[in-house]
């Protein structure tokens, strides 16, 4: 049963993250069970876990809705990211190798391709990958665990923000400035670039709620 629950959990969560399961209308346990090819019990257990993680809200005898981020949650999430990622960046700035910089630039080019294809989902995957890679350069397993557990919620909120006009291009430019500062070993500029990136990301995320 655990294996079926895990399968249902991953499939439902991916459906939410890639936009296939929308917040626009409620979904039923029965329809999910039929779609996934498993019984209702593992679907219910998967949804309970997703509710605990903040992805869905369950209404007994009515259905399930995908839960959007609130302005308060987005603000608190970005505040935590600025504090933790800023600390990691200060500790890691002298540790980046030429290979690390090359990898970050490769991810940047993949983001550029996603932008040109108008694909916010791929764009945000590479965005998350860049940030998580930076976290690994100065690896603190406790901080990494916190940020990694937030990654899916960050992804979901980020996709909403990227739907705002011009946000993908602005994000790309912000990442370029951050990588340039890291390559130059300039801690102050790197922290400044990170904070600008997060503050603008938060503004766009909150603005996207009004457009939903």
Buried (B, 14 or more C-beta within 10 A) or exposed (E): EEEBBBBBBEBBBEBBBEBEBEBEEBBEBEEBBEBBEBEBBBBBBBBBBBBEBBBBBBEEEEBBBBBBBEEEBBBEBBEEBBEBBBBBBBBBBEEBEEEBBEBBBEBBEBBBEBBEEEBBBBBBBBBBBBBBEBBEBBEBEEBBEBBBEBBBBBBBBBBBBBBBEEBBEBBBEBBBBBBBBBBEEBBEBBBBBBBEBBEBBBBBBBBBBEEE
